[in-house]
Amino acid sequence: MAHSRIVVMVPLVAVGALLAGCSSGGGSTSPSRPATAASSSSSAGPSRPAPAPTESNPPGDIPDNQVYVPYAPAQGGFSVKVPEGWSRSKQGAGTVFTDKLNSVTVRTTSAATAPSVRSVTGTVVPQLRTPVTRLTGAKASVVKRHSGDVVRLTYQRDSEKNPVTGKVVRDAVERYAFYRGGHEVDVTLSGPVNADNVDPWRIISDSFTWK
């Protein structure tokens, strides 16, 4: 009698499970990158020296005890006081008195008519722009002085370069045009813009007298 075989089919059960590639809770920590070194160079340049302290008497101040002496040209006609001890020189048709950064220039000329605000503004100022460096703020007005009404022109300019230091100073200028009988005398006062020379300039301009 033949024996029959019994084949038992056993189903294969998957025992492996698919693993999640990444876990939302942790995950591996990536290696830290080396910190980038900060630039060793500073944007600021070399340290600047502290500014010099402000002087109590700015350069160009004329001392309160300055003595003034009369100046009259050889041909006569007028007299004006100038600071005693200042150096005197000729500059074209004018006589110049200087000390440090200040100057007083006295110049005589012939004129058919008396100067006016209009003539000074329209004629004198354009003439000054060529010899005067960086002339700005020109303004003409009539002011009273002991000799009477006079046309005053104020402006600023650059001084000539100092031959020793090479420095240029910004000057404040007052130009007084005195007139009588065809004769004009221009008295020009100049000094640094930061100097307090209001009183000295008033003493000089008030001292002008016709002879």
VEXGUDREN-562002 format. One record per residue: y negated, x, z of N, C-alpha, C, O, CB in turn. Coordinates in nm, 3 decimals. Glycine has a CB too. Layout:
N
Y  X  Z  Y  X  Z  Y  X  Z  Y  X  Z  Y  X  Z
...
//
This chain:
211
0.118  0.087  0.000  0.000  0.000  0.000  -0.120  0.088  0.000  -0.135  0.178  0.082  -0.002  -0.097  0.121
-0.203  0.060  -0.093  -0.322  0.147  -0.105  -0.424  0.114  0.002  -0.446  -0.001  0.040  -0.387  0.132  -0.242
-0.485  0.224  0.049  -0.592  0.207  0.152  -0.727  0.195  0.085  -0.757  0.273  -0.006  -0.594  0.326  0.253
-0.808  0.104  0.125  -0.945  0.091  0.071  -1.044  0.167  0.157  -1.032  0.174  0.279  -0.987  -0.059  0.062
-1.147  0.228  0.084  -1.252  0.301  0.157  -1.368  0.209  0.188  -1.409  0.125  0.108  -1.302  0.423  0.075
-1.417  0.229  0.306  -1.539  0.153  0.345  -1.655  0.251  0.352  -1.654  0.346  0.431  -1.520  0.078  0.485
-1.754  0.225  0.269  -1.873  0.313  0.266  -1.984  0.244  0.342  -2.025  0.132  0.311  -1.918  0.346  0.118
-2.028  0.312  0.438  -2.137  0.255  0.521  -2.268  0.315  0.471  -2.284  0.437  0.473  -2.116  0.285  0.675
-2.365  0.230  0.425  -2.497  0.276  0.375  -2.597  0.274  0.491  -2.635  0.169  0.543  -2.549  0.185  0.254
-2.636  0.388  0.527  -2.735  0.397  0.639  -2.874  0.418  0.578  -2.896  0.520  0.513  -2.698  0.517  0.740
-2.969  0.326  0.596  -3.105  0.344  0.538  -3.177  0.462  0.602  -3.170  0.487  0.722  -3.191  0.215  0.556
-3.245  0.533  0.515  -3.324  0.649  0.564  -3.454  0.600  0.626  -3.532  0.528  0.563  -3.354  0.751  0.448
-3.473  0.638  0.747  -3.596  0.599  0.817  -3.693  0.716  0.818  -3.660  0.826  0.860  -3.564  0.552  0.963
-3.816  0.689  0.770  -3.918  0.797  0.769  -3.958  0.826  0.912  -4.005  0.740  0.985  -4.043  0.758  0.685
-3.939  0.950  0.948  -3.973  0.989  1.086  -4.106  1.060  1.095  -4.163  1.079  1.203  -3.865  1.077  1.144
-4.153  1.100  0.979  -4.286  1.169  0.983  -4.399  1.071  0.970  -4.380  0.968  0.905  -4.297  1.275  0.869
-4.506  1.093  1.022  -4.626  1.007  1.011  -4.739  1.087  0.946  -4.755  1.207  0.965  -4.670  0.954  1.151
-4.814  1.015  0.871  -4.931  1.082  0.809  -5.035  1.114  0.916  -5.072  1.027  0.996  -4.994  0.993  0.697
-5.082  1.236  0.917  -5.182  1.279  1.016  -5.323  1.263  0.958  -5.347  1.292  0.841  -5.157  1.427  1.058
-5.413  1.216  1.041  -5.553  1.204  0.996  -5.614  1.343  0.980  -5.597  1.432  1.063  -5.637  1.120  1.097
-5.681  1.356  0.873  -5.740  1.490  0.849  -5.849  1.525  0.947  -5.866  1.641  0.984  -5.795  1.499  0.711
-5.919  1.428  0.985  -6.033  1.459  1.075  -6.038  1.355  1.183  -6.013  1.238  1.156  -6.169  1.465  0.998
-6.068  1.390  1.297  -6.085  1.298  1.410  -6.232  1.271  1.430  -6.314  1.363  1.435  -6.021  1.355  1.539
-6.265  1.143  1.441  -6.408  1.112  1.462  -6.455  1.151  1.599  -6.576  1.157  1.623  -6.434  0.963  1.441
-6.367  1.177  1.689  -6.410  1.206  1.826  -6.439  1.351  1.850  -6.521  1.381  1.938  -6.307  1.163  1.921
-6.379  1.445  1.778  -6.402  1.585  1.814  -6.409  1.672  1.693  -6.517  1.709  1.649  -6.294  1.634  1.907
-6.296  1.706  1.639  -6.296  1.796  1.526  -6.312  1.938  1.570  -6.352  1.965  1.683  -6.404  1.760  1.428
-6.282  2.026  1.485  -6.295  2.169  1.518  -6.439  2.211  1.512  -6.515  2.160  1.430  -6.211  2.256  1.422
-6.478  2.302  1.595  -6.615  2.354  1.599  -6.627  2.468  1.501  -6.552  2.565  1.506  -6.655  2.399  1.741
-6.727  2.453  1.411  -6.747  2.561  1.312  -6.802  2.682  1.381  -6.874  2.668  1.480  -6.841  2.518  1.197
-6.772  2.800  1.334  -6.824  2.922  1.397  -6.975  2.927  1.388  -7.033  2.895  1.284  -6.764  3.047  1.331
-7.038  2.967  1.496  -7.185  2.971  1.499  -7.236  3.084  1.412  -7.178  3.193  1.405  -7.237  2.988  1.644
-7.348  3.054  1.347  -7.409  3.155  1.261  -7.496  3.247  1.345  -7.552  3.204  1.445  -7.493  3.090  1.148
-7.508  3.370  1.306  -7.596  3.461  1.380  -7.741  3.417  1.366  -7.783  3.379  1.257  -7.579  3.607  1.331
-7.816  3.423  1.473  -7.957  3.382  1.470  -8.034  3.474  1.379  -8.016  3.596  1.380  -8.018  3.382  1.611
-8.123  3.412  1.300  -8.207  3.493  1.210  -8.315  3.560  1.291  -8.385  3.495  1.369  -8.268  3.406  1.097
-8.329  3.686  1.272  -8.430  3.762  1.348  -8.567  3.723  1.302  -8.592  3.709  1.182  -8.409  3.913  1.333
-8.658  3.706  1.397  -8.797  3.674  1.364  -8.864  3.796  1.306  -8.831  3.910  1.338  -8.873  3.623  1.487
-8.961  3.769  1.218  -9.032  3.881  1.155  -9.103  3.962  1.261  -9.169  3.907  1.350  -9.132  3.831  1.049
-9.089  4.092  1.251  -9.151  4.179  1.350  -9.298  4.197  1.326  -9.372  4.240  1.415  -9.084  4.314  1.351
-9.343  4.162  1.203  -9.484  4.182  1.175  -9.563  4.062  1.222  -9.516  3.950  1.207  -9.507  4.206  1.026
-9.680  4.081  1.279  -9.764  3.974  1.331  -9.868  3.939  1.227  -9.921  4.026  1.158  -9.831  4.013  1.464
-9.897  3.809  1.217  -9.999  3.768  1.120  -10.137  3.814  1.161  -10.226  3.828  1.076  -9.998  3.618  1.103
-10.156  3.837  1.286  -10.287  3.884  1.332  -10.300  4.033  1.306  -10.204  4.109  1.325  -10.308  3.852  1.481
-10.418  4.074  1.264  -10.442  4.215  1.238  -10.465  4.290  1.367  -10.437  4.239  1.476  -10.560  4.234  1.144
-10.517  4.412  1.354  -10.547  4.491  1.474  -10.649  4.418  1.561  -10.735  4.348  1.509  -10.599  4.630  1.435
-10.639  4.434  1.688  -10.729  4.366  1.779  -10.873  4.408  1.753  -10.903  4.526  1.736  -10.691  4.396  1.925
-10.962  4.309  1.748  -11.102  4.337  1.719  -11.175  4.376  1.846  -11.145  4.325  1.954  -11.170  4.215  1.654
-11.272  4.467  1.833  -11.349  4.503  1.952  -11.435  4.387  1.996  -11.479  4.306  1.915  -11.435  4.627  1.925
-11.459  4.379  2.123  -11.542  4.272  2.177  -11.683  4.286  2.122  -11.734  4.397  2.109  -11.544  4.275  2.332
-11.750  4.172  2.088  -11.886  4.181  2.034  -11.982  4.240  2.135  -11.966  4.224  2.256  -11.935  4.043  1.990
-12.083  4.308  2.081  -12.181  4.370  2.169  -12.261  4.262  2.241  -12.286  4.157  2.182  -12.276  4.464  2.090
-12.299  4.284  2.364  -12.376  4.182  2.436  -12.513  4.162  2.373  -12.571  4.255  2.317  -12.392  4.221  2.583
-12.563  4.040  2.383  -12.694  4.009  2.328  -12.801  4.080  2.409  -12.801  4.076  2.532  -12.719  3.857  2.328
-12.893  4.146  2.338  -12.998  4.220  2.407  -13.104  4.123  2.459  -13.134  4.021  2.396  -13.061  4.325  2.313
-13.160  4.156  2.575  -13.265  4.072  2.631  -13.391  4.079  2.548  -13.465  3.981  2.538  -13.295  4.112  2.776
-13.417  4.194  2.487  -13.530  4.210  2.396  -13.476  4.245  2.259  -13.438  4.360  2.235  -13.629  4.321  2.447
-13.471  4.149  2.166  -13.415  4.176  2.034  -13.490  4.290  1.965  -13.607  4.313  1.993  -13.419  4.050  1.948
-13.421  4.361  1.874  -13.489  4.469  1.802  -13.613  4.417  1.730  -13.607  4.313  1.664  -13.394  4.535  1.701
-13.722  4.488  1.742  -13.844  4.447  1.673  -13.947  4.382  1.761  -14.060  4.360  1.718  -13.811  4.355  1.564
-13.912  4.351  1.886  -14.012  4.294  1.976  -14.123  4.396  2.003  -14.096  4.511  2.037  -13.946  4.250  2.109
-14.247  4.352  1.987  -14.360  4.437  2.021  -14.389  4.419  2.170  -14.401  4.305  2.216  -14.486  4.404  1.934
-14.400  4.527  2.247  -14.419  4.515  2.392  -14.543  4.432  2.427  -14.642  4.432  2.355  -14.431  4.654  2.455
-14.534  4.363  2.539  -14.647  4.282  2.584  -14.769  4.367  2.620  -14.882  4.320  2.613  -14.607  4.197  2.703
-14.745  4.493  2.657  -14.856  4.580  2.696  -14.909  4.663  2.579  -14.981  4.761  2.600  -14.813  4.673  2.808
-14.874  4.625  2.456  -14.923  4.697  2.339  -15.076  4.692  2.332  -15.136  4.587  2.353  -14.861  4.638  2.210
-15.136  4.806  2.302  -15.282  4.815  2.289  -15.317  4.805  2.140  -15.246  4.859  2.055  -15.336  4.950  2.350
-15.427  4.736  2.109  -15.471  4.719  1.970  -15.608  4.784  1.951  -15.695  4.776  2.038  -15.477  4.567  1.933
-15.625  4.847  1.835  -15.750  4.916  1.805  -15.803  4.867  1.671  -15.725  4.828  1.584  -15.730  5.071  1.803
-15.936  4.867  1.651  -15.993  4.817  1.526  -15.964  4.912  1.410  -15.966  5.034  1.424  -16.145  4.797  1.542
-15.939  4.852  1.296  -15.927  4.929  1.171  -16.029  4.872  1.073  -16.037  4.751  1.052  -15.780  4.922  1.112
-16.107  4.961  1.014  -16.205  4.923  0.913  -16.194  5.023  0.798  -16.193  5.144  0.823  -16.352  4.919  0.972
-16.186  4.978  0.674  -16.176  5.071  0.561  -16.306  5.149  0.542  -16.411  5.112  0.593  -16.141  4.994  0.433
-16.296  5.258  0.468  -16.412  5.344  0.447  -16.526  5.269  0.379  -16.643  5.293  0.409  -16.374  5.466  0.366
-16.493  5.180  0.287  -16.597  5.105  0.216  -16.657  4.993  0.298  -16.752  4.927  0.255  -16.542  5.049  0.088
-16.602  4.970  0.418  -16.654  4.867  0.506  -16.619  4.728  0.458  -16.528  4.709  0.377  -16.803  4.881  0.518
-16.693  4.630  0.509  -16.672  4.492  0.466  -16.597  4.406  0.567  -16.619  4.285  0.575  -16.599  4.491  0.337
-16.509  4.466  0.642  -16.432  4.387  0.739  -16.370  4.480  0.843  -16.371  4.602  0.829  -16.323  4.303  0.668
-16.316  4.418  0.948  -16.246  4.490  1.053  -16.130  4.404  1.101  -16.141  4.281  1.106  -16.343  4.528  1.170
-16.021  4.469  1.137  -15.905  4.398  1.190  -15.834  4.489  1.290  -15.826  4.610  1.269  -15.808  4.354  1.075
-15.784  4.432  1.397  -15.714  4.513  1.496  -15.569  4.536  1.455  -15.503  4.448  1.401  -15.719  4.445  1.633
-15.522  4.659  1.481  -15.383  4.695  1.454  -15.327  4.763  1.579  -15.404  4.815  1.660  -15.372  4.790  1.328
-15.196  4.762  1.596  -15.136  4.825  1.715  -15.166  4.976  1.721  -15.149  5.048  1.623  -14.984  4.803  1.717
-15.209  5.020  1.836  -15.240  5.161  1.855  -15.111  5.244  1.853  -15.008  5.203  1.907  -15.316  5.183  1.989
-15.119  5.361  1.790  -15.004  5.452  1.788  -14.908  5.433  1.673  -14.817  5.514  1.655  -14.930  5.439  1.913
-14.925  5.328  1.594  -14.835  5.308  1.480  -14.870  5.406  1.369  -14.987  5.443  1.353  -14.843  5.163  1.428
-14.771  5.449  1.293  -14.795  5.542  1.183  -14.871  5.472  1.071  -14.853  5.352  1.047  -14.661  5.601  1.131
-14.955  5.547  1.004  -15.040  5.490  0.898  -15.010  5.559  0.766  -14.994  5.681  0.760  -15.190  5.504  0.934
-15.004  5.480  0.659  -14.977  5.537  0.527  -15.041  5.450  0.421  -15.081  5.336  0.448  -14.824  5.551  0.501
-15.051  5.504  0.299  -15.104  5.428  0.186  -14.989  5.376  0.102  -14.890  5.447  0.080  -15.201  5.515  0.100
-15.001  5.254  0.056  -14.899  5.194  -0.030  -14.972  5.118  -0.140  -15.007  5.001  -0.125  -14.803  5.099  0.052
-14.994  5.186  -0.252  -15.073  5.128  -0.360  -15.215  5.105  -0.313  -15.282  5.197  -0.267  -15.010  4.997  -0.408
-15.260  4.980  -0.327  -15.396  4.946  -0.285  -15.402  4.906  -0.138  -15.508  4.867  -0.089  -15.450  4.833  -0.370
-15.291  4.916  -0.068  -15.288  4.872  0.070  -15.271  4.986  0.169  -15.227  5.095  0.133  -15.177  4.774  0.089
-15.307  4.958  0.292  -15.287  5.051  0.403  -15.181  4.989  0.494  -15.193  4.873  0.534  -15.422  5.080  0.482
-15.078  5.067  0.528  -14.964  5.015  0.602  -14.954  5.084  0.737  -14.962  5.207  0.747  -14.834  5.033  0.522
-14.936  5.004  0.841  -14.914  5.054  0.977  -14.772  5.012  1.017  -14.739  4.894  1.012  -15.024  4.999  1.079
-14.691  5.109  1.056  -14.550  5.077  1.086  -14.507  5.138  1.218  -14.558  5.242  1.262  -14.459  5.127  0.972
-14.412  5.071  1.280  -14.347  5.121  1.400  -14.209  5.058  1.408  -14.196  4.936  1.420  -14.431  5.090  1.528
-14.106  5.141  1.402  -13.968  5.093  1.404  -13.946  4.990  1.292  -13.950  5.025  1.174  -13.933  5.032  1.543
-13.924  4.864  1.329  -13.890  4.763  1.230  -14.007  4.672  1.194  -13.991  4.578  1.116  -13.777  4.679  1.280
-14.126  4.699  1.248  -14.242  4.614  1.224  -14.344  4.684  1.135  -14.351  4.807  1.130  -14.307  4.574  1.355
-14.423  4.603  1.066  -14.529  4.661  0.982  -14.647  4.566  0.971  -14.632  4.444  0.980  -14.476  4.694  0.844
-14.765  4.625  0.950  -14.888  4.552  0.922  -14.947  4.614  0.797  -14.976  4.733  0.794  -14.990  4.557  1.044
-14.965  4.533  0.694  -15.021  4.582  0.567  -15.154  4.513  0.541  -15.164  4.391  0.544  -14.922  4.557  0.449
-15.256  4.594  0.515  -15.391  4.543  0.486  -15.426  4.582  0.344  -15.426  4.701  0.309  -15.497  4.598  0.588
-15.455  4.483  0.262  -15.480  4.508  0.119  -15.604  4.430  0.076  -15.617  4.311  0.104  -15.357  4.468  0.033
-15.695  4.498  0.006  -15.817  4.434  -0.043  -15.809  4.418  -0.194  -15.748  4.499  -0.263  -15.943  4.517  -0.005
-15.870  4.312  -0.245  -15.871  4.284  -0.388  -15.992  4.198  -0.421  -16.055  4.140  -0.332  -15.740  4.214  -0.432
-16.024  4.190  -0.548  -16.133  4.103  -0.594  -16.074  3.972  -0.642  -15.968  3.970  -0.705  -16.216  4.172  -0.707
-16.141  3.863  -0.614  -16.093  3.731  -0.655  -16.213  3.643  -0.686  -16.309  3.637  -0.610  -16.005  3.666  -0.544
-16.206  3.573  -0.801  -16.317  3.489  -0.843  -16.329  3.364  -0.757  -16.439  3.314  -0.735  -16.300  3.449  -0.989
-16.217  3.315  -0.708  -16.218  3.194  -0.626  -16.138  3.216  -0.499  -16.054  3.306  -0.490  -16.161  3.074  -0.706
-16.164  3.133  -0.403  -16.093  3.144  -0.275  -15.948  3.098  -0.292  -15.922  3.006  -0.369  -16.163  3.060  -0.166
-15.856  3.161  -0.223  -15.716  3.118  -0.232  -15.698  2.980  -0.170  -15.771  2.941  -0.079  -15.623  3.219  -0.162
-15.601  2.907  -0.222  -15.569  2.775  -0.171  -15.418  2.765  -0.156  -15.343  2.851  -0.203  -15.624  2.661  -0.264
-15.373  2.659  -0.090  -15.229  2.638  -0.076  -15.165  2.629  -0.214  -15.056  2.682  -0.238  -15.198  2.509  0.008
-15.234  2.561  -0.306  -15.180  2.544  -0.441  -15.173  2.676  -0.516  -15.072  2.704  -0.581  -15.264  2.444  -0.519
-15.278  2.757  -0.508  -15.279  2.883  -0.583  -15.179  2.983  -0.525  -15.116  3.058  -0.599  -15.419  2.944  -0.583
-15.166  2.984  -0.394  -15.071  3.075  -0.331  -14.928  3.035  -0.367  -14.845  3.120  -0.398  -15.090  3.077  -0.178
-14.901  2.905  -0.361  -14.766  2.857  -0.393  -14.733  2.876  -0.540  -14.622  2.917  -0.575  -14.752  2.710  -0.356
-14.830  2.847  -0.627  -14.802  2.851  -0.771  -14.818  2.986  -0.835  -14.760  3.011  -0.940  -14.890  2.756  -0.839
-14.897  3.076  -0.774  -14.923  3.207  -0.837  -14.869  3.324  -0.755  -14.798  3.410  -0.806  -15.071  3.224  -0.858
-14.905  3.326  -0.627  -14.867  3.441  -0.544  -14.716  3.448  -0.522  -14.656  3.555  -0.536  -14.939  3.433  -0.409
-14.654  3.336  -0.486  -14.510  3.337  -0.458  -14.429  3.385  -0.579  -14.342  3.470  -0.561  -14.463  3.197  -0.417
-14.454  3.334  -0.701  -14.379  3.386  -0.817  -14.400  3.536  -0.839  -14.309  3.606  -0.881  -14.419  3.310  -0.943
-14.522  3.585  -0.810  -14.548  3.728  -0.825  -14.470  3.812  -0.724  -14.433  3.926  -0.751  -14.697  3.755  -0.811
-14.446  3.754  -0.606  -14.376  3.829  -0.502  -14.225  3.837  -0.527  -14.159  3.925  -0.473  -14.402  3.765  -0.367
-14.170  3.746  -0.607  -14.025  3.740  -0.624  -13.968  3.864  -0.692  -13.850  3.895  -0.674  -13.987  3.617  -0.704
-14.050  3.935  -0.770  -14.000  4.056  -0.836  -13.991  4.174  -0.740  -13.885  4.237  -0.732  -14.089  4.092  -0.953
-14.097  4.208  -0.668  -14.086  4.323  -0.578  -14.016  4.294  -0.446  -13.967  4.386  -0.380  -14.222  4.376  -0.548
-14.009  4.168  -0.406  -13.951  4.132  -0.276  -13.805  4.093  -0.295  -13.773  4.011  -0.381  -14.031  4.016  -0.210
-13.718  4.151  -0.215  -13.574  4.125  -0.223  -13.536  4.001  -0.144  -13.568  3.989  -0.025  -13.495  4.244  -0.172
-13.469  3.907  -0.210  -13.417  3.783  -0.148  -13.527  3.707  -0.073  -13.512  3.676  0.045  -13.302  3.817  -0.052
-13.634  3.679  -0.143  -13.741  3.601  -0.083  -13.696  3.455  -0.071  -13.654  3.395  -0.170  -13.872  3.612  -0.169
-13.704  3.399  0.049  -13.664  3.261  0.072  -13.762  3.193  0.168  -13.834  3.259  0.242  -13.520  3.254  0.128
-13.762  3.059  0.163  -13.838  2.981  0.261  -13.988  2.994  0.250  -14.058  2.976  0.350  -13.797  3.019  0.396
-14.041  3.026  0.131  -14.185  3.043  0.116  -14.259  2.912  0.142  -14.225  2.807  0.086  -14.219  3.096  -0.025
-14.361  2.918  0.228  -14.439  2.800  0.260  -14.584  2.841  0.290  -14.610  2.927  0.374  -14.378  2.725  0.381
-14.676  2.777  0.219  -14.819  2.806  0.237  -14.885  2.691  0.312  -14.851  2.575  0.292  -14.888  2.828  0.101
-14.980  2.725  0.398  -15.053  2.624  0.474  -15.187  2.681  0.515  -15.208  2.802  0.513  -14.972  2.579  0.599
-15.279  2.592  0.553  -15.410  2.634  0.602  -15.407  2.633  0.754  -15.370  2.533  0.816  -15.523  2.541  0.548
-15.446  2.746  0.814  -15.449  2.758  0.960  -15.587  2.804  1.003  -15.662  2.863  0.925  -15.339  2.855  1.010
-15.619  2.778  1.128  -15.749  2.818  1.182  -15.735  2.950  1.257  -15.644  2.969  1.338  -15.807  2.708  1.275
-15.827  3.039  1.228  -15.839  3.164  1.300  -15.986  3.183  1.339  -16.071  3.104  1.297  -15.787  3.284  1.215
-16.015  3.286  1.417  -16.153  3.303  1.464  -16.252  3.318  1.349  -16.369  3.281  1.363  -16.161  3.424  1.554
-16.207  3.372  1.236  -16.296  3.390  1.122  -16.312  3.262  1.041  -16.394  3.257  0.949  -16.244  3.500  1.032
-16.236  3.159  1.074  -16.243  3.032  1.001  -16.106  2.992  0.947  -16.004  3.047  0.988  -16.343  3.043  0.886
-16.106  2.897  0.854  -15.981  2.854  0.792  -15.929  2.963  0.699  -16.006  3.028  0.628  -16.000  2.722  0.715
-15.798  2.981  0.700  -15.736  3.085  0.618  -15.602  3.033  0.567  -15.535  2.956  0.636  -15.717  3.217  0.698
-15.563  3.075  0.447  -15.434  3.035  0.391  -15.327  3.132  0.440  -15.337  3.253  0.421  -15.438  3.032  0.235
-15.225  3.077  0.504  -15.114  3.160  0.553  -14.987  3.128  0.474  -14.952  3.012  0.454  -15.091  3.136  0.706
-14.922  3.233  0.429  -14.794  3.220  0.359  -14.684  3.280  0.447  -14.694  3.396  0.487  -14.799  3.290  0.219
-14.582  3.202  0.475  -14.468  3.252  0.554  -14.344  3.252  0.465  -14.326  3.163  0.382  -14.445  3.166  0.682
-14.259  3.351  0.484  -14.133  3.358  0.411  -14.042  3.461  0.477  -14.083  3.529  0.571  -14.156  3.393  0.262
-13.920  3.470  0.428  -13.825  3.571  0.475  -13.786  3.661  0.358  -13.791  3.620  0.242  -13.700  3.505  0.538
-13.747  3.783  0.391  -13.710  3.880  0.289  -13.614  3.983  0.349  -13.599  3.992  0.471  -13.834  3.949  0.230
-13.551  4.061  0.262  -13.471  4.174  0.307  -13.560  4.298  0.314  -13.639  4.323  0.223  -13.349  4.198  0.213
-13.546  4.373  0.421  -13.622  4.498  0.432  -13.561  4.602  0.338  -13.453  4.583  0.284  -13.623  4.549  0.578
-13.632  4.710  0.322  -13.576  4.822  0.247  -13.464  4.886  0.329  -13.467  4.882  0.452  -13.686  4.927  0.212
-13.367  4.944  0.260  -13.255  5.005  0.329  -13.300  5.126  0.410  -13.373  5.212  0.361  -13.147  5.045  0.229
-13.255  5.130  0.535  -13.288  5.245  0.619  -13.225  5.371  0.561  -13.103  5.374  0.540  -13.240  5.222  0.765
-13.304  5.476  0.535  -13.248  5.595  0.472  -13.146  5.669  0.558  -13.066  5.747  0.506  -13.359  5.689  0.436
-13.147  5.646  0.689  -13.056  5.715  0.779  -12.930  5.633  0.804  -12.818  5.682  0.786  -13.125  5.746  0.913
-12.948  5.506  0.844  -12.834  5.421  0.879  -12.782  5.339  0.761  -12.668  5.293  0.763  -12.872  5.328  0.990
-12.864  5.321  0.659  -12.824  5.240  0.545  -12.831  5.091  0.572  -12.789  5.012  0.488  -12.686  5.276  0.505
-12.882  5.050  0.688  -12.887  4.909  0.725  -13.007  4.839  0.663  -13.112  4.900  0.640  -12.891  4.895  0.877
-12.989  4.711  0.637  -13.096  4.625  0.586  -13.123  4.516  0.688  -13.030  4.452  0.737  -13.059  4.564  0.447
-13.249  4.495  0.721  -13.289  4.396  0.822  -13.352  4.276  0.752  -13.428  4.291  0.657  -13.387  4.458  0.925
-13.319  4.158  0.801  -13.382  4.036  0.750  -13.515  4.019  0.819  -13.521  4.006  0.942  -13.291  3.911  0.773
-13.625  4.019  0.742  -13.759  4.013  0.797  -13.820  3.874  0.787  -13.794  3.800  0.692  -13.848  4.113  0.727
-13.901  3.841  0.887  -13.989  3.724  0.881  -14.129  3.776  0.851  -14.175  3.872  0.912  -13.985  3.640  1.015
-14.197  3.711  0.757  -14.326  3.761  0.710  -14.433  3.653  0.723  -14.409  3.536  0.695  -14.315  3.809  0.563
-14.553  3.697  0.767  -14.672  3.612  0.767  -14.780  3.684  0.687  -14.815  3.798  0.718  -14.721  3.580  0.913
-14.832  3.618  0.585  -14.935  3.678  0.500  -15.061  3.592  0.506  -15.058  3.474  0.469  -14.885  3.693  0.351
-15.171  3.652  0.555  -15.298  3.580  0.569  -15.394  3.626  0.459  -15.416  3.746  0.440  -15.359  3.604  0.710
-15.450  3.528  0.387  -15.544  3.560  0.279  -15.686  3.521  0.323  -15.722  3.404  0.322  -15.505  3.485  0.148
-15.766  3.622  0.363  -15.904  3.601  0.404  -15.994  3.618  0.281  -15.972  3.707  0.200  -15.946  3.700  0.519
-16.096  3.533  0.268  -16.180  3.538  0.148  -16.327  3.516  0.181  -16.363  3.432  0.265  -16.134  3.433  0.046
-16.412  3.595  0.112  -16.557  3.573  0.122  -16.626  3.639  0.003  -16.607  3.758  -0.023  -16.613  3.629  0.256
-16.706  3.561  -0.068  -16.792  3.615  -0.173  -16.722  3.702  -0.276  -16.772  3.809  -0.309  -16.900  3.692  -0.113
-16.609  3.659  -0.328  -16.540  3.734  -0.432  -16.449  3.844  -0.380  -16.386  3.915  -0.458  -16.640  3.794  -0.524
-16.441  3.858  -0.250  -16.354  3.960  -0.190  -16.241  3.892  -0.111  -16.266  3.803  -0.030  -16.437  4.056  -0.097
-16.120  3.936  -0.135  -16.004  3.884  -0.063  -15.936  3.998  0.011  -15.914  4.105  -0.044  -15.904  3.814  -0.160
-15.902  3.972  0.136  -15.828  4.069  0.217  -15.699  4.002  0.260  -15.701  3.899  0.328  -15.912  4.118  0.341
-15.588  4.060  0.220  -15.457  4.008  0.259  -15.400  4.092  0.374  -15.384  4.213  0.360  -15.359  4.007  0.137
-15.371  4.028  0.485  -15.310  4.094  0.600  -15.168  4.041  0.612  -15.147  3.923  0.642  -15.393  4.071  0.732
-15.071  4.130  0.589  -14.931  4.089  0.591  -14.861  4.149  0.712  -14.862  4.270  0.732  -14.860  4.133  0.461
-14.800  4.063  0.791  -14.730  4.103  0.914  -14.582  4.076  0.897  -14.543  3.967  0.856  -14.786  4.027  1.039
-14.498  4.175  0.927  -14.354  4.156  0.910  -14.276  4.220  1.024  -14.317  4.321  1.081  -14.308  4.214  0.775
-14.162  4.156  1.056  -14.073  4.206  1.160  -13.942  4.130  1.152  -13.934  4.030  1.082  -14.137  4.193  1.301
-13.839  4.175  1.223  -13.709  4.108  1.219  -13.718  3.961  1.256  -13.799  3.922  1.340  -13.613  4.178  1.312
-13.635  3.878  1.193  -13.641  3.734  1.217  -13.607  3.699  1.362  -13.649  3.594  1.411  -13.545  3.662  1.123
-13.533  3.784  1.432  -13.496  3.752  1.570  -13.593  3.810  1.671  -13.570  3.800  1.792  -13.357  3.804  1.599
-13.702  3.869  1.623  -13.801  3.926  1.716  -13.902  3.819  1.757  -13.934  3.730  1.679  -13.873  4.047  1.652
-13.951  3.830  1.878  -14.052  3.736  1.928  -14.188  3.803  1.920  -14.235  3.864  2.016  -14.019  3.692  2.075
-14.252  3.791  1.803  -14.381  3.855  1.781  -14.492  3.754  1.755  -14.592  3.785  1.690  -14.373  3.952  1.665
-14.474  3.632  1.805  -14.575  3.528  1.782  -14.710  3.570  1.837  -14.812  3.559  1.769  -14.531  3.396  1.844
-14.713  3.618  1.961  -14.840  3.656  2.023  -14.904  3.777  1.956  -15.023  3.773  1.927  -14.819  3.685  2.170
-14.829  3.886  1.930  -14.892  3.999  1.859  -14.948  3.962  1.723  -15.057  4.007  1.686  -14.791  4.110  1.842
-14.874  3.879  1.648  -14.924  3.841  1.516  -15.051  3.756  1.529  -15.140  3.764  1.444  -14.816  3.765  1.436
-15.059  3.677  1.632  -15.179  3.595  1.654  -15.297  3.683  1.693  -15.409  3.660  1.648  -15.153  3.489  1.764
-15.273  3.784  1.775  -15.381  3.875  1.814  -15.440  3.943  1.691  -15.561  3.952  1.676  -15.330  3.982  1.915
-15.352  3.990  1.603  -15.399  4.062  1.485  -15.474  3.969  1.389  -15.584  4.001  1.344  -15.280  4.128  1.412
-15.413  3.854  1.358  -15.478  3.763  1.262  -15.606  3.703  1.318  -15.699  3.675  1.242  -15.382  3.651  1.223
-15.614  3.683  1.449  -15.738  3.631  1.510  -15.848  3.738  1.515  -15.966  3.704  1.525  -15.711  3.580  1.651
-15.810  3.865  1.508  -15.910  3.972  1.523  -15.986  4.001  1.394  -16.084  4.075  1.397  -15.843  4.098  1.570
-15.943  3.944  1.283  -16.009  3.975  1.155  -16.154  3.926  1.158  -16.182  3.812  1.197  -15.934  3.909  1.035
-16.246  4.016  1.116  -16.389  3.985  1.117  -16.454  4.042  0.992  -16.431  4.158  0.956  -16.458  4.040  1.245
-16.536  3.962  0.927  -16.615  4.011  0.813  -16.736  4.087  0.867  -16.794  4.048  0.968  -16.660  3.894  0.721
-16.774  4.193  0.799  -16.891  4.273  0.841  -17.008  4.249  0.746  -17.115  4.307  0.764  -16.855  4.425  0.846
//
